[in-house]
Each structure stands twice: as C-alpha cells, then as structure tokens.
Amino acid sequence: MKKDQTIKNWIQLIIAVLFITIPVALIAQEETTEAVAPEPEKAESKPVRTPFQAGTLIESQTYVVFPKNTLVFDMQHRFGPLNNNAINTDDFDLGGLYGPSNIRMGLTYVVIDNLQIGLGTTKNRLLQDLNWKYSILTQKRENGSPIALTYYGNFVYDASKKSNFEDKYTEYKEIHRISYFHQLIVGRKFTDDLTVQVMLNYAHFNLVDTIQRNPAEPPYANDAKHDNFGIGLGGRYKFSPQGSVMFEYEHPLTTPENIKPNLSIGVEFATSSHAFQIFLTTYSSLVYQHNLAYNTNDFTDKGLRLGFNITRNWNF
C-alpha cells in the first residue's frame, strides 16, 4: 500500500509541474516570435486629394489627369473685348457680350492610368485639335514625390478656307494648316487650400500667319516665328469647399515685341464631377499655340475679355 501511495504522489507531482510549465513555455514562445517577427512593410502612399477640380486652369492645362475610364466634356467661351472701341464700333455691346465671341468644345477620355486623349473643335479659324496629357509624377501625401509633373501636347489642323493660306509669298500646301503645342507642367499642392504650378510652353507652326484674316481677331504679328517658347505661372486658392480663386500668367519668351503676355483672374465653383470657371482674361484664342504666338491683347488697353469654362466628368 505504501508503495502504491508513493507512485500516486509522484504522478500528482508530475501533473502539477506540467500544468505550470506548459503555459509558461507557450507564453515565452509567443514573446520570442513577436520579438523576431519582421516589421510589416509601409503601405504605399496615396496621391494628394484634388489639387485641382478640372483639367483646365483658365487658359492653361492643370497637371491633373483623372482616374482611368473618365470621360470629360469641356466647353470654353470667350466674349468680345470689354472696351467696344477695340472692335471699332460705337454700338453698345454690354461689356463684350454682344461682340464677336469664340467657342471651343472638346471631349477627353482617360484610356489607361495617367494618360488621357482628347478631341476638340474651335469656332474661330475652324481649328480641329487632337490632344493628349500624361502624368509623369504624382504628388504623394507622404513618403513619395513632393511634386507633380505632367506633359501635355496637341496637334491642330486649321480647316478654314484655302485663301487664308495663299499670298504672293507662299505656295499653298496642305501641311501649312498644321501646328503643334507642347507643355511641361510642374506643380505642388502646398496646403489643403493652395495649389501652384509652373508651365513651360513650346509652339510650332508649319506656316507663319503674318496677315490679319478676321477683323474680329486682334492684329497678328508681321514677323511671327515658326517656333515659339514661353513660361507660365498659375494656381488656385480655395475659400470654401466648392469655391476657389484662380490666377494665371503666361509670358512669351521668343515672340516679337508686339506679342503680349496674358494675365487671367477668376473664380471657380466645383463639385466632384462638375466645374464652372468665370474670369477676366486677355487671350481670345482657345488653342494654346495661337495664344502664345499671336496674342496682341493688353490687360490694361482694350484687350480685356470675359470668359468661362465648363467641365463635366463621367466615370465608367
């Protein structure tokens, strides 16, 4: 009996030791595993939210390319000069609203991530444009690029009458109707309200227009150039969730002296899919290369115009 009792006591002691040591071993194993486990990789930083609400900033492009499968409709309108003496008339034109105007309508589609392609048509000179925009760098909220970098370009075909290209110095060729524009945009959203961008511009014309073709348009330069360079600065400041103040300045670098820079100021009211901009500007054309190479409107002398842009987006 005594021997059986001794065996029983040893069994109870072994069971008690196991109950104590097994949980401690498991806890130690968990602590060891946690200590040597590798740190999880940092999640990829997201792009900054809505640096601009639209693809256009008054007269220029913004650096924004919308998400893949976004269809964008643009309507741009420029009224006549606010000073009706600029169009040689004594008729009251209600600050340019009754005077000759210019209109452009266009569609763009984001075919793949960061790349959009578009088509547009402009009233004055019947300009037909094929355009594209590619986002090279996207500004990130953290641990990413501190700036945005975007390239924009277009190909424009002048479909106006043949006589516009014929004079005693030029033998007409179809290629004379073609011009090109390229723009590199560097920008940054500095705060929740302020976004600023710098634009580097280049325009090329296969045929330089030295004759004023339409009395409603400003006089063209007599020594216009085939290749033209310019720089620009623009941005917006949000004063409410839907409202912003916008500004833009474009300065030609290699054009003749009578070609004027552009200064535009205005306001924008926008939602997630719609933007309406109304502003004062000196540019009358709605194709970038014509503004850079041929603008003679002055912000302080008979060249100021009222304009608006409407943008509507659809996501598919």
VEXFINU-885665 format. One line per 3 residues: their letters; for each residue x, y, z of C-alpha. Coordinates in Angstrom, 1 decimal. Layout:
<atoms>
A	X,Y,Z  ... .
</atoms>
This chain:
<atoms>
MKK	0.0,0.0,0.0  2.8,2.4,0.9  4.5,1.8,-2.5 .
DQT	1.2,2.5,-4.3  0.8,5.7,-2.4  4.3,6.8,-3.3 .
IKN	3.7,6.2,-7.0  0.4,8.1,-6.8  2.2,11.1,-5.2 .
WIQ	4.9,11.1,-7.9  2.2,11.1,-10.6  0.4,14.0,-9.0 .
LII	3.7,15.9,-8.7  4.5,15.4,-12.4  1.0,16.5,-13.5 .
AVL	1.3,19.7,-11.3  4.7,20.5,-12.9  3.3,20.1,-16.4 .
FIT	0.3,22.4,-15.7  2.8,25.1,-14.5  5.5,24.8,-17.2 .
IPV	3.5,24.3,-20.4  1.6,27.7,-20.3  4.9,29.5,-19.3 .
ALI	6.6,27.8,-22.3  3.8,28.9,-24.7  3.9,32.5,-23.5 .
AQE	7.7,32.6,-23.8  7.4,31.2,-27.4  4.8,33.9,-28.3 .
ETT	7.1,36.6,-26.9  10.1,35.2,-28.8  8.0,35.0,-32.1 .
EAV	6.8,38.6,-31.6  10.3,39.8,-30.9  11.9,38.3,-34.1 .
APE	8.9,38.8,-36.5  9.8,41.3,-39.3  8.1,44.7,-39.4 .
PEK	5.3,44.9,-41.9  6.1,46.9,-45.0  4.7,50.5,-45.1 .
AES	1.6,50.9,-47.2  2.1,52.8,-50.4  1.5,56.5,-50.0 .
KPV	-1.7,57.8,-51.6  -1.8,60.9,-54.0  -2.9,64.2,-52.6 .
RTP	-6.6,64.9,-52.8  -8.0,67.1,-55.6  -5.1,69.6,-56.2 .
FQA	-7.4,71.0,-59.0  -11.0,70.3,-59.7  -10.7,70.5,-63.5 .
GTL	-8.2,69.7,-66.3  -8.1,73.3,-67.3  -6.9,76.4,-65.3 .
IES	-8.4,79.4,-67.1  -6.3,79.4,-70.3  -3.8,76.6,-69.5 .
QTY	-3.9,72.9,-68.6  -3.6,71.8,-65.0  -1.3,68.9,-64.1 .
VVF	-4.3,66.7,-63.2  -5.1,63.6,-65.1  -8.4,62.0,-63.9 .
PKN	-8.7,58.3,-63.0  -8.8,55.6,-65.7  -12.1,55.4,-67.7 .
TLV	-13.1,59.0,-67.0  -14.8,60.9,-69.8  -14.6,64.7,-69.7 .
FDM	-16.6,67.3,-71.6  -15.1,70.8,-71.9  -16.9,73.9,-73.1 .
QHR	-14.8,77.1,-73.3  -16.2,80.6,-74.2  -14.6,84.0,-74.7 .
FGP	-16.7,87.1,-75.3  -15.6,90.2,-77.2  -13.5,93.0,-75.6 .
LNN	-15.0,94.8,-72.7  -14.0,98.1,-74.4  -16.1,98.1,-77.5 .
NAI	-13.7,100.6,-79.2  -11.3,97.6,-79.5  -13.5,96.3,-82.3 .
NTD	-14.1,99.7,-84.0  -17.7,100.0,-83.2  -19.8,102.6,-81.3 .
DFD	-22.6,100.1,-80.6  -23.3,99.2,-77.0  -22.1,95.6,-76.6 .
LGG	-22.8,95.0,-72.9  -19.2,94.6,-71.9  -18.3,92.3,-74.8 .
LYG	-21.3,90.0,-74.6  -22.7,91.3,-77.9  -19.4,91.4,-79.6 .
PSN	-17.7,88.6,-81.6  -17.0,85.6,-79.4  -15.0,82.4,-79.6 .
IRM	-16.1,78.9,-78.5  -14.4,75.6,-78.2  -16.0,72.2,-77.3 .
GLT	-14.0,69.1,-76.6  -14.0,65.5,-75.2  -11.2,63.7,-73.5 .
YVV	-11.0,60.2,-72.2  -8.5,58.6,-69.8  -7.7,55.4,-71.7 .
IDN	-5.1,54.0,-69.2  -3.8,55.1,-65.8  -2.2,58.6,-66.1 .
LQI	-2.9,59.0,-69.9  -5.8,60.9,-71.5  -6.5,61.6,-75.2 .
GLG	-9.0,64.2,-76.5  -10.5,65.9,-79.5  -11.8,69.4,-79.8 .
TTK	-13.2,72.0,-82.3  -12.9,75.8,-82.1  -15.1,78.4,-83.8 .
NRL	-12.5,81.0,-84.9  -10.5,79.7,-87.9  -12.2,76.3,-87.6 .
LQD	-9.4,74.7,-85.6  -9.6,71.0,-85.1  -7.3,69.6,-82.3 .
LNW	-6.1,66.2,-81.2  -4.6,66.4,-77.7  -3.0,64.2,-75.1 .
KYS	-1.8,64.5,-71.5  0.4,62.2,-69.4  1.1,62.3,-65.7 .
ILT	4.8,61.6,-65.2  4.9,62.1,-61.5  2.1,62.3,-59.0 .
QKR	2.4,64.2,-55.7  2.0,61.9,-52.7  0.7,62.6,-49.2 .
ENG	3.9,61.2,-47.6  6.9,59.0,-48.5  6.6,59.8,-52.2 .
SPI	7.1,62.5,-54.8  6.7,66.0,-53.3  5.7,67.5,-56.7 .
ALT	3.6,66.6,-59.7  5.0,66.6,-63.2  2.8,66.3,-66.3 .
YYG	3.3,66.6,-70.1  0.6,68.0,-72.4  0.6,68.2,-76.2 .
NFV	-1.6,68.8,-79.2  -1.8,68.6,-83.0  -4.0,71.3,-84.6 .
YDA	-5.5,71.4,-88.1  -6.7,74.7,-89.4  -9.8,73.9,-91.6 .
SKK	-10.5,77.5,-92.6  -10.8,78.4,-96.3  -7.8,77.9,-98.6 .
SNF	-7.4,81.6,-99.3  -6.3,82.1,-95.7  -3.0,80.3,-96.6 .
EDK	-2.4,81.9,-100.0  -0.5,85.0,-100.7  2.2,86.1,-103.1 .
YTE	5.0,84.8,-100.8  3.6,81.3,-100.3  2.6,78.4,-102.5 .
YKE	-0.2,76.6,-100.8  0.5,73.2,-99.3  -1.8,71.1,-97.1 .
IHR	0.9,70.8,-94.4  0.7,74.6,-93.9  -2.5,74.0,-92.0 .
ISY	-0.8,72.1,-89.2  0.6,73.4,-85.9  1.8,71.8,-82.6 .
FHQ	2.0,72.7,-79.0  3.9,71.1,-76.1  3.7,72.0,-72.4 .
LIV	5.5,70.7,-69.3  3.7,71.3,-66.0  5.4,71.2,-62.6 .
GRK	3.1,71.7,-59.6  2.5,71.2,-56.0  -0.4,71.3,-53.6 .
FTD	1.1,73.2,-50.6  -1.8,73.2,-48.3  -5.4,72.0,-48.3 .
DLT	-6.4,75.2,-50.0  -3.4,76.3,-52.1  -2.1,74.7,-55.3 .
VQV	0.5,76.3,-57.6  2.0,75.2,-60.9  4.7,76.4,-63.4 .
MLN	4.3,75.8,-67.1  7.0,75.6,-69.8  5.5,76.1,-73.3 .
YAH	6.6,75.5,-76.9  4.6,76.1,-80.1  5.4,75.3,-83.7 .
FNL	3.7,76.5,-86.9  4.4,74.9,-90.3  3.2,78.2,-91.8 .
VDT	3.5,81.5,-90.0  0.5,83.7,-90.4  1.5,87.3,-91.0 .
IQR	-1.8,88.7,-92.2  -4.9,89.6,-90.2  -7.6,87.3,-91.6 .
NPA	-10.6,88.2,-89.5  -11.5,91.7,-88.3  -12.9,90.2,-85.1 .
EPP	-9.4,88.9,-84.2  -6.5,91.1,-82.9  -3.9,92.0,-85.5 .
YAN	-1.3,89.4,-86.0  2.4,90.0,-85.8  4.2,90.9,-89.0 .
DAK	7.3,88.9,-88.1  5.8,85.9,-86.4  8.1,82.9,-85.9 .
HDN	7.7,79.2,-86.6  9.0,78.2,-83.2  7.8,80.0,-80.0 .
FGI	8.7,79.5,-76.4  7.0,80.7,-73.2  6.6,80.2,-69.5 .
GLG	3.6,80.5,-67.2  2.6,80.5,-63.5  -0.9,79.6,-62.2 .
GRY	-2.8,78.3,-59.3  -5.9,78.4,-57.2  -6.8,79.1,-53.6 .
KFS	-9.9,77.5,-52.1  -12.1,79.9,-50.0  -14.9,77.3,-49.4 .
PQG	-15.4,73.6,-50.1  -16.8,74.4,-53.6  -15.3,77.8,-54.3 .
SVM	-11.8,78.9,-55.4  -10.0,82.0,-56.6  -7.8,81.3,-59.7 .
FEY	-4.9,83.2,-61.3  -2.7,82.6,-64.3  0.1,84.5,-66.0 .
EHP	1.7,83.4,-69.4  4.8,85.2,-70.7  6.2,84.7,-74.3 .
LTT	9.9,84.4,-74.5  10.9,84.4,-78.2  8.0,86.1,-79.9 .
PEN	8.1,89.6,-81.4  7.7,92.7,-79.2  4.1,93.3,-80.0 .
IKP	3.0,89.9,-78.7  1.6,90.4,-75.2  1.7,88.2,-72.1 .
NLS	-1.6,87.0,-70.6  -3.0,87.8,-67.2  -6.1,86.0,-66.1 .
IGV	-8.0,86.1,-62.8  -11.3,84.5,-61.9  -13.3,82.2,-59.6 .
EFA	-14.3,78.5,-59.8  -17.2,76.7,-58.3  -16.9,72.9,-58.4 .
TSS	-18.3,69.6,-57.3  -16.8,66.1,-57.6  -17.9,65.9,-61.3 .
HAF	-18.5,69.4,-62.4  -16.6,72.7,-62.5  -17.6,76.2,-63.6 .
QIF	-15.0,78.9,-64.0  -15.7,82.5,-64.8  -12.8,85.0,-65.3 .
LTT	-11.3,88.0,-67.0  -8.5,87.3,-69.5  -6.6,88.9,-72.4 .
YSS	-6.4,85.7,-74.5  -9.0,85.4,-77.2  -8.0,82.2,-78.9 .
LVY	-8.8,78.8,-77.4  -5.9,76.9,-78.9  -2.7,77.3,-76.9 .
QHN	-0.2,77.9,-79.8  -2.3,80.7,-81.2  -2.3,82.5,-77.9 .
LAY	1.4,82.1,-77.4  2.4,83.2,-80.9  -0.2,85.8,-81.9 .
NTN	-1.8,87.4,-78.8  -1.7,91.3,-79.0  -4.4,92.0,-76.4 .
DFT	-3.2,94.0,-73.4  -4.7,93.6,-70.0  -4.9,97.4,-69.5 .
DKG	-5.7,98.6,-73.0  -8.8,97.5,-74.9  -8.0,93.8,-74.8 .
LRL	-9.7,92.6,-71.6  -12.3,89.9,-72.1  -14.9,88.0,-70.0 .
GFN	-14.7,84.2,-70.4  -16.0,81.0,-68.8  -15.1,77.3,-68.8 .
ITR	-17.5,74.4,-68.0  -16.2,70.9,-67.3  -18.3,67.8,-66.7 .
NWN	-16.8,64.4,-65.8  -18.3,60.9,-66.0  -16.6,57.8,-64.5 .
F	-17.2,54.4,-66.2 .
</atoms>
